[in-house]
Amino acid sequence: MPTSTISTKGQITLPARMRKQLGMKPRDRVAIDVIEDAIVIKRAVNFFELRGFLGKSLSPGEERKRMEAAVAKHVMDTRP
């Protein structure tokens, strides 16, 4: 079983073999949970891979554009 050391910042490195086995790349997100006495690390769902679950399916680029526009509008609307 591979081991990893916790850094002073609380970070760990996932072994390359495991990252490769799961197809994980830099900047991929993970979900972390504690189950009994174990830490479970799973690939997090990419929001942009959930195309269409709320209605008409749009391309990831279009989804991102709409999200960015909505955030920008919210920021402008909430400024004093």
C-alpha positions as CSV (number, residue, x, y, z in Angstrom):
1,M,0.0,0.0,0.0
2,P,1.5,3.3,-1.0
3,T,2.0,6.0,1.7
4,S,2.2,9.7,1.6
5,T,3.4,12.3,4.1
6,I,1.3,15.2,5.4
7,S,3.1,18.5,4.8
8,T,3.1,21.3,7.4
9,K,0.3,22.9,5.4
10,G,-1.8,19.7,5.7
11,Q,-1.2,18.7,2.1
12,I,-0.6,15.2,0.7
13,T,0.6,14.0,-2.7
14,L,-1.4,11.3,-4.4
15,P,0.9,8.6,-5.8
16,A,1.4,8.9,-9.6
17,R,0.3,5.3,-10.2
18,M,-3.1,6.0,-8.6
19,R,-3.5,9.4,-10.4
20,K,-2.8,7.6,-13.7
21,Q,-5.1,4.7,-12.9
22,L,-8.0,7.2,-12.3
23,G,-7.0,9.5,-15.2
24,M,-6.5,12.5,-12.9
25,K,-4.7,15.5,-14.0
26,P,-3.3,18.7,-12.3
27,R,-6.1,21.0,-11.1
28,D,-8.7,18.1,-11.1
29,R,-10.9,18.4,-8.0
30,V,-11.4,15.6,-5.4
31,A,-14.1,15.0,-2.8
32,I,-12.8,14.0,0.7
33,D,-14.9,12.2,3.4
34,V,-14.2,10.5,6.7
35,I,-15.9,7.1,7.0
36,E,-15.3,5.5,10.4
37,D,-11.5,5.6,10.8
38,A,-10.7,6.1,7.1
39,I,-10.2,9.1,4.8
40,V,-11.9,8.5,1.4
41,I,-10.8,10.5,-1.6
42,K,-12.9,10.4,-4.7
43,R,-12.9,12.3,-8.0
44,A,-15.2,15.2,-7.6
45,V,-18.0,15.7,-10.2
46,N,-17.1,18.4,-12.7
47,F,-20.0,20.8,-12.7
48,F,-19.6,21.3,-16.5
49,E,-19.9,17.6,-17.1
50,L,-23.5,17.7,-15.8
51,R,-24.8,19.2,-19.0
52,G,-28.5,19.3,-19.4
53,F,-29.6,18.1,-15.9
54,L,-31.5,21.4,-15.4
55,G,-33.0,21.7,-18.8
56,K,-31.8,22.1,-22.4
57,S,-28.2,20.9,-22.8
58,L,-25.7,23.5,-23.7
59,S,-22.0,23.2,-24.6
60,P,-19.6,23.5,-21.7
61,G,-18.3,26.8,-23.2
62,E,-21.8,28.3,-23.4
63,E,-22.6,27.1,-19.8
64,R,-19.4,28.8,-18.6
65,K,-20.2,32.0,-20.5
66,R,-23.7,32.1,-19.0
67,M,-22.4,31.4,-15.5
68,E,-19.8,34.2,-15.8
69,A,-22.4,36.6,-17.0
70,A,-24.7,35.8,-14.1
71,V,-21.9,36.2,-11.6
72,A,-20.9,39.6,-13.1
73,K,-24.5,40.7,-13.0
74,H,-24.8,39.7,-9.3
75,V,-21.6,41.5,-8.4
76,M,-22.8,44.7,-10.1
77,D,-26.3,44.4,-8.6
78,T,-24.9,44.0,-5.0
79,R,-22.5,46.9,-5.1
80,P,-23.3,49.8,-2.8
